[in-house]
């Protein structure tokens, strides 16, 4: 197939590109490099399926029209503003990218009848209350403009399934980590902690550290996202993916840094947007896609640590 990945030079995006190339597809990537990096996709140069990278903005309709002349079969829409704290401080940019940008890509997909896989986030949920974790029917809670914009994007994506019969699917991976994740900024707690531990620096935990996260290794995440695009069974659906095990930030820090003196607590920047318990119930993805995670937490942390040690120039 001919496949477009928006946000294809980002952390998860480059893993989705890699998976698609490994599966034998022709792949194009679009990214404005606000979060992505050319270093993330450098290894794909020369690959027989790699059709190249376009630096551009999903709000640029003329650019999208030119790009979609390649007659795509499938679009993985992962381009977005992803920083929760930034969305609180400057909500307009997040809204413009995550809602208007999504609408633009949707319109191109509708015109050409291209299936869209929309990358959403576990941050749209309220905290977990069921011991089995958060399933797709769990209440949403837009505790930040980022979450609100993602929910708006989800609703537009699903509306195109109901109104136009356009194949679409919404995927909500839980907190993803692994090689190529930036060691600063939003969502990079594992990478940040590992980098600081390797440097002998203190690991700073926001708030009490009792908040929990369900940490999904990036290759498992990419496999989930890609397979959602392949399957007609999930059209018009919302799907979660996670490890099915949550760990507190305090516990995570202790797994990464053995010296408790090197772990400290600092005031939370925006505590009103903190979700205290995130635990994924991904049984729906298991039923419809046959998906399940293959990399456990301790193994994933070890793989990530090894990669950061070997690739200091890429962090």
C-alpha positions as CSV (number, residue, x, y, z in Angstrom):
1,X,0.0,0.0,0.0
2,X,0.9,3.7,-0.3
3,X,0.9,5.0,3.3
4,X,1.2,8.5,4.7
5,X,2.4,9.1,8.3
6,X,1.9,12.6,9.6
7,X,4.2,13.3,12.5
8,X,6.4,10.6,10.9
9,X,9.6,12.1,12.3
10,X,8.4,12.0,15.9
11,X,9.1,9.5,18.5
12,X,6.2,7.1,18.0
13,X,5.8,8.2,14.4
14,X,9.3,6.9,13.3
15,X,8.5,3.5,14.9
16,X,5.3,3.4,12.9
17,X,7.2,4.3,9.7
18,X,9.7,1.5,10.5
19,X,7.0,-1.1,11.1
20,X,5.2,-0.1,7.8
21,X,8.5,-0.3,5.9
22,X,9.3,-3.7,7.5
23,X,5.8,-4.9,6.3
24,X,6.6,-3.9,2.7
25,X,4.7,-0.7,2.1
26,X,5.6,2.5,0.4
27,X,5.8,5.1,3.0
28,X,5.7,8.9,3.0
29,X,6.3,11.0,6.2
30,X,5.1,14.6,6.9
31,X,6.3,16.5,9.9
32,X,6.9,20.2,10.8
33,X,9.8,19.1,13.1
34,X,8.3,21.0,16.1
35,X,8.6,17.7,18.0
36,X,10.1,15.4,15.5
37,X,13.7,15.2,14.4
38,X,15.4,14.2,11.1
39,X,17.8,12.0,13.0
40,X,14.8,9.8,13.9
41,X,14.3,8.8,10.3
42,X,17.8,9.0,8.9
43,X,18.2,5.2,8.8
44,X,15.3,4.9,6.3
45,X,17.2,6.7,3.5
46,X,17.9,4.1,0.8
47,X,15.1,1.7,1.9
48,X,13.2,0.4,-1.1
49,X,9.9,1.4,0.4
50,X,10.9,4.9,1.6
51,X,9.3,7.6,-0.5
52,X,10.7,10.5,1.4
53,X,10.1,13.2,4.0
54,X,8.2,16.4,3.6
55,X,8.7,19.2,6.1
56,X,5.4,20.9,6.4
57,X,2.4,21.9,8.4
58,X,-0.9,20.0,8.6
59,X,-2.7,23.4,8.6
60,X,-1.3,24.0,5.1
61,X,-4.1,22.8,2.7
62,X,-2.1,23.5,-0.4
63,X,0.8,21.3,0.8
64,X,-1.7,18.5,1.8
65,X,-3.3,18.6,-1.6
66,X,0.1,18.2,-3.3
67,X,1.1,15.4,-0.9
68,X,-2.2,13.5,-1.4
69,X,-1.6,13.4,-5.1
70,X,0.4,10.3,-4.3
71,X,-2.9,8.4,-4.0
72,X,-2.6,7.0,-0.5
73,X,-4.4,3.8,0.7
74,X,-3.9,4.6,4.4
75,X,-3.1,7.6,6.6
76,X,-1.7,7.4,10.1
77,X,-2.4,10.8,11.5
78,X,0.0,11.3,14.3
79,X,1.0,15.0,13.8
80,X,0.0,17.0,16.8
81,X,1.0,19.3,19.6
82,X,1.6,16.9,22.5
83,X,2.7,18.9,25.5
84,X,0.1,19.1,28.3
85,X,1.9,21.9,30.1
86,X,2.3,24.0,26.9
87,X,-1.4,23.5,26.1
88,X,-2.3,25.0,29.5
89,X,0.1,28.0,29.0
90,X,-0.7,28.5,25.3
91,X,-3.9,26.7,24.3
92,X,-4.4,28.2,20.8
93,X,-1.5,26.4,19.2
94,X,-2.6,23.1,20.6
95,X,-6.2,23.7,19.4
96,X,-5.0,24.8,15.9
97,X,-2.8,21.8,15.4
98,X,-4.8,19.1,17.0
99,X,-8.3,20.1,15.9
100,X,-8.0,22.3,12.8
101,X,-5.0,20.3,11.5
102,X,-6.9,17.0,12.1
103,X,-9.9,18.4,10.2
104,X,-7.7,19.3,7.2
105,X,-6.2,15.8,7.0
106,X,-9.7,14.3,7.4
107,X,-11.0,16.3,4.5
108,X,-8.2,15.1,2.3
109,X,-8.9,11.5,3.4
110,X,-12.6,12.0,2.7
111,X,-11.9,13.4,-0.8
112,X,-9.7,10.4,-1.7
113,X,-11.4,7.7,0.4
114,X,-8.3,7.1,2.5
115,X,-8.6,5.2,5.8
116,X,-7.4,7.3,8.7
117,X,-5.9,6.0,12.0
118,X,-6.1,8.8,14.5
119,X,-3.5,8.9,17.2
120,X,-5.2,10.0,20.4
121,X,-4.0,9.6,24.0
122,X,-4.8,8.0,27.4
123,X,-4.8,11.6,28.7
124,X,-8.4,12.0,27.6
125,X,-9.5,9.7,30.4
126,X,-10.5,10.3,34.0
127,X,-8.5,8.4,36.6
128,X,-8.8,4.6,36.8
129,X,-11.3,3.3,39.3
130,X,-11.9,-0.2,38.1
131,X,-9.3,-2.8,39.2
132,X,-9.3,-4.1,35.7
133,X,-8.2,-0.7,34.4
134,X,-9.6,1.8,32.0
135,X,-11.6,0.5,29.0
136,X,-12.9,2.4,26.1
137,X,-16.2,3.1,27.8
138,X,-14.5,4.8,30.8
139,X,-15.4,8.4,31.3
140,X,-13.3,11.0,29.6
141,X,-12.2,14.2,31.4
142,X,-10.5,17.0,29.4
143,X,-8.3,18.2,32.3
144,X,-6.1,20.1,29.9
145,X,-6.6,21.9,26.5
146,X,-4.4,19.1,25.0
147,X,-6.9,16.4,26.2
148,X,-9.8,18.6,25.1
149,X,-8.3,19.1,21.6
150,X,-7.7,15.3,21.3
151,X,-11.3,14.6,22.3
152,X,-12.5,17.1,19.7
153,X,-10.3,15.5,17.1
154,X,-11.6,12.0,18.0
155,X,-15.2,13.2,17.6
156,X,-14.5,14.6,14.2
157,X,-12.7,11.5,13.1
158,X,-15.6,9.3,14.2
159,X,-18.2,11.6,12.7
160,X,-16.6,11.0,9.2
161,X,-17.3,7.2,9.8
162,X,-20.9,7.8,10.6
163,X,-21.6,10.7,8.2
164,X,-19.6,9.6,5.2
165,X,-18.7,5.9,5.7
166,X,-15.0,6.9,5.7
167,X,-13.0,4.1,7.4
168,X,-11.5,5.6,10.5
169,X,-10.3,4.4,13.9
170,X,-9.2,6.1,17.1
171,X,-6.3,4.7,19.0
172,X,-5.5,5.6,22.6
173,X,-2.1,4.2,23.6
174,X,-1.1,4.6,27.2
175,X,2.2,6.2,28.2
176,X,4.7,5.1,25.6
177,X,8.5,5.0,26.1
178,X,11.6,3.6,24.5
179,X,14.5,4.4,22.1
180,X,14.3,7.7,20.2
181,X,12.2,9.4,22.9
182,X,13.5,12.8,23.8
183,X,15.0,13.1,27.3
184,X,13.2,16.4,28.0
185,X,9.7,17.6,27.6
186,X,6.3,16.1,28.0
187,X,5.7,12.3,28.2
188,X,9.4,11.4,28.5
189,X,9.5,10.5,32.2
190,X,11.4,7.2,31.5
191,X,13.9,8.8,29.1
192,X,14.4,11.8,31.4
193,X,14.9,9.6,34.5
194,X,17.3,7.3,32.7
195,X,19.4,10.2,31.3
196,X,19.7,11.8,34.6
197,X,20.5,8.6,36.3
198,X,23.3,7.9,33.8
199,X,24.7,11.4,34.4
200,X,24.6,11.0,38.2
201,X,22.0,13.8,38.5
202,X,19.0,13.8,40.8
203,X,15.6,12.4,39.5
204,X,13.0,15.1,40.2
205,X,9.4,13.8,40.7
206,X,6.5,16.2,40.4
207,X,4.2,16.2,43.4
208,X,3.9,13.1,45.7
209,X,5.0,10.6,43.1
210,X,2.0,8.4,44.0
211,X,0.5,9.0,40.6
212,X,0.6,5.8,38.5
213,X,1.3,5.2,34.8
214,X,0.8,2.2,32.5
215,X,4.0,2.2,30.5
216,X,3.9,0.7,27.0
217,X,7.1,-0.1,25.2
218,X,7.3,1.7,21.8
219,X,7.6,-1.3,19.5
220,X,4.4,-2.7,21.1
221,X,2.7,0.6,20.6
222,X,3.8,0.8,16.9
223,X,2.6,-2.7,16.2
224,X,-0.8,-1.8,17.8
225,X,-1.2,1.4,15.8
226,X,-0.1,-0.1,12.5
227,X,-2.4,-3.2,12.8
228,X,-5.4,-0.9,13.6
229,X,-4.9,0.4,10.1
230,X,-4.9,-3.0,8.5
231,X,-8.1,-4.3,10.1
232,X,-11.6,-3.5,8.9
233,X,-12.9,-4.9,12.1
234,X,-11.9,-1.8,14.0
235,X,-13.4,0.8,11.6
236,X,-15.5,3.3,13.6
237,X,-14.0,2.1,16.9
238,X,-11.9,3.5,19.7
239,X,-9.1,1.2,20.9
240,X,-6.8,1.3,24.0
241,X,-3.4,-0.3,24.3
242,X,-1.3,-0.6,27.4
243,X,0.8,-3.0,29.4
244,X,-2.0,-3.7,31.8
245,X,0.2,-2.9,34.8
246,X,0.6,0.4,36.4
247,X,3.5,1.7,38.4
248,X,3.8,4.8,40.6
249,X,6.3,7.4,39.6
250,X,8.0,6.8,42.9
251,X,8.4,3.0,42.0
252,X,9.5,3.9,38.5
253,X,12.3,6.2,39.9
254,X,13.4,3.4,42.2
255,X,13.6,0.9,39.3
256,X,15.8,3.3,37.4
257,X,17.9,4.8,40.2
258,X,19.1,2.5,43.0
259,X,20.4,5.4,45.2
260,X,17.4,6.9,47.0
261,X,19.5,10.0,47.8
262,X,19.4,10.8,44.0
263,X,15.5,11.0,44.0
264,X,13.7,14.2,45.0
265,X,10.2,15.6,45.0
266,X,9.5,19.0,43.5
267,X,6.3,21.1,43.3
268,X,4.0,20.2,40.4
269,X,3.8,22.8,37.6
270,X,0.1,22.2,36.8
271,X,-1.3,19.8,39.4
272,X,-4.9,20.4,38.2
273,X,-4.1,18.4,35.0
274,X,-2.6,15.4,36.9
275,X,-4.3,12.0,36.5
276,X,-3.5,10.1,39.6
277,X,-4.1,6.6,38.3
278,X,-3.7,5.3,34.8
279,X,-4.1,1.6,34.2
280,X,-5.1,0.2,30.8
281,X,-7.6,-2.4,29.9
282,X,-6.7,-3.4,26.3
283,X,-9.0,-6.5,26.0
284,X,-10.8,-4.9,23.1
285,X,-7.6,-4.6,21.1
286,X,-6.9,-8.2,22.0
287,X,-10.3,-9.4,20.8
288,X,-10.5,-7.3,17.6
289,X,-6.8,-7.2,16.6
290,X,-5.3,-10.2,18.4
291,X,-2.9,-7.6,19.9
292,X,-1.1,-8.0,23.3
293,X,2.1,-6.4,24.6
294,X,5.3,-8.4,24.2
295,X,7.8,-6.3,26.2
296,X,7.5,-6.2,30.0
297,X,8.4,-3.1,32.0
298,X,11.8,-4.2,33.4
299,X,12.9,-5.5,30.0
300,X,11.7,-2.3,28.3
301,X,13.6,-0.1,30.8
302,X,16.7,-2.1,30.2
303,X,16.4,-1.8,26.4
304,X,15.8,1.9,26.7
305,X,18.8,2.4,29.1
306,X,21.1,0.5,26.7
307,X,19.9,2.6,23.8
308,X,20.4,5.9,25.6
309,X,23.9,4.8,26.7
310,X,24.9,4.0,23.1
311,X,23.2,7.0,21.4
312,X,24.0,10.1,23.4
313,X,23.9,12.2,20.2
314,X,20.2,11.3,19.7
315,X,18.8,12.3,23.1
